[in-house]
Amino acid sequence: MLAVAPAVLLILVFFCVPLILLFWMSLNNWPLLADTQHFIGLKNYKELLTDSKLKQALLFTVTYTIINTP
């Protein structure tokens, strides 16, 4: 058990904590250079799903990945 502790700690520090912070930031209106944040809930996700450029961006990403991965 003690042997895996360093690996678990690294996973927590470098994966889990940033993932949780990323989700928290997505629920806020948090300008890049501002010190304040405003909780807006799922509004960012609603705007994303209604954005007309989402389909275009996803198609470009998939195409780019398929072409460049091999």
Secondary structure as GFF3:
##gff-version 3
##sequence-region A 1 70
A	DSSP	alpha_helix	5	11	.	.	.	ID=ss1
A	DSSP	pi_helix	12	16	.	.	.	ID=ss2
A	DSSP	alpha_helix	17	26	.	.	.	ID=ss3
A	DSSP	beta_strand	28	29	.	.	.	ID=ss4
A	DSSP	beta_strand	38	39	.	.	.	ID=ss5
A	DSSP	alpha_helix	43	50	.	.	.	ID=ss6
A	DSSP	alpha_helix	54	68	.	.	.	ID=ss7
###
